[in-house]
Amino acid sequence: DDALATNTFGHRYVFADLDQTTVSASLRLNWIFSPRLSLEVYAQPLRNAVLRWEYSPGSTLFLVWTQNRSDSESVGSFRTGHALDRLFGATADNIFMVKVSYWWSP
């Protein structure tokens, strides 16, 4: 607290630049087994797959798997190999979902 720091409402703050390196990649693959069955994989390292099966016209079953991993390190330098080793060693959260849609036409 500083009573003379009227521009910051009586408080002093320290400001600095942030030097950060971020690495990312995206990949999308579609496998069409038949007109009614496909597998879609949208990968941003360690994420998302969807199996889509149209079991009757307009009615679809989706099986979805996604995985989330994260890790952080407060070291001042970035080394890609070391960071990837830490990421692949991080605990994974796996999520599985099922969605069924049915085309009802009376």
C-alpha positions in Angstrom: 0.0 0.0 0.0 1.2 3.5 -0.9 -0.9 6.6 -0.2 1.1 8.5 -2.9 0.2 6.0 -5.7 -3.1 7.8 -6.6 -3.1 6.5 -10.2 -3.4 2.9 -8.9 -5.8 3.6 -6.1 -3.2 3.6 -3.3 -1.4 0.4 -4.3 1.9 -0.3 -6.1 2.2 -3.0 -8.7 5.1 -4.5 -10.6 4.6 -5.0 -14.3 6.8 -7.0 -16.6 6.9 -8.7 -20.0 6.1 -12.4 -20.3 8.4 -14.5 -22.5 6.5 -17.6 -23.3 6.8 -20.5 -25.8 3.8 -22.5 -26.9 3.9 -25.5 -29.1 0.8 -26.9 -30.7 -0.4 -29.1 -33.6 -3.7 -30.3 -35.0 -4.4 -33.3 -37.2 -7.7 -34.5 -38.5 -8.2 -38.0 -40.0 -11.4 -39.5 -41.3 -11.8 -43.2 -42.1 -15.0 -44.1 -44.0 -15.6 -47.8 -43.6 -19.0 -47.7 -45.4 -21.6 -45.1 -46.2 -23.0 -45.8 -42.7 -19.9 -46.2 -40.6 -17.1 -43.7 -40.1 -14.3 -42.9 -37.7 -13.2 -39.3 -37.2 -10.0 -38.5 -35.2 -9.3 -34.8 -34.5 -6.1 -34.7 -32.7 -4.6 -31.8 -30.8 -2.0 -33.9 -29.2 -3.6 -36.4 -27.0 -7.3 -35.6 -27.8 -10.5 -36.6 -29.6 -11.9 -39.6 -31.5 -15.6 -40.1 -32.8 -17.0 -43.4 -34.1 -20.2 -42.6 -36.0 -22.6 -45.4 -37.1 -25.8 -44.7 -39.0 -27.7 -47.8 -38.0 -30.8 -46.8 -40.0 -31.5 -43.8 -42.2 -31.4 -40.6 -40.1 -30.6 -42.5 -36.9 -27.0 -42.4 -35.6 -24.9 -43.8 -32.8 -21.9 -41.8 -31.7 -19.1 -43.2 -29.5 -16.8 -40.4 -28.4 -13.4 -40.6 -26.6 -11.4 -37.6 -25.5 -8.3 -37.3 -23.4 -6.9 -34.3 -21.6 -3.4 -33.9 -20.2 -1.7 -30.9 -18.9 1.6 -30.0 -17.2 3.4 -26.8 -16.3 6.9 -26.0 -15.3 8.3 -22.7 -13.9 11.8 -23.0 -15.4 13.0 -20.1 -17.4 14.0 -22.0 -20.5 12.0 -24.2 -22.9 13.3 -27.5 -24.2 10.9 -29.3 -26.5 12.0 -32.8 -25.8 11.9 -32.4 -22.0 8.5 -30.7 -22.2 7.0 -33.5 -24.4 8.4 -36.1 -22.0 6.7 -34.4 -19.1 3.5 -34.1 -21.0 3.3 -37.7 -22.0 4.1 -38.6 -18.4 1.4 -36.5 -17.0 -1.8 -38.1 -15.6 -4.5 -38.4 -18.3 -8.2 -37.7 -17.9 -10.1 -40.0 -20.2 -13.7 -39.2 -21.1 -16.0 -41.5 -22.9 -19.5 -40.5 -24.2 -22.3 -42.1 -26.1 -24.9 -40.3 -28.1 -27.9 -42.0 -29.8 -30.2 -40.2 -32.1 -33.2 -41.8 -33.6 -35.2 -40.4 -36.6 -38.8 -40.8 -35.8 -41.3 -40.3 -38.6 -44.9 -41.1 -37.7 
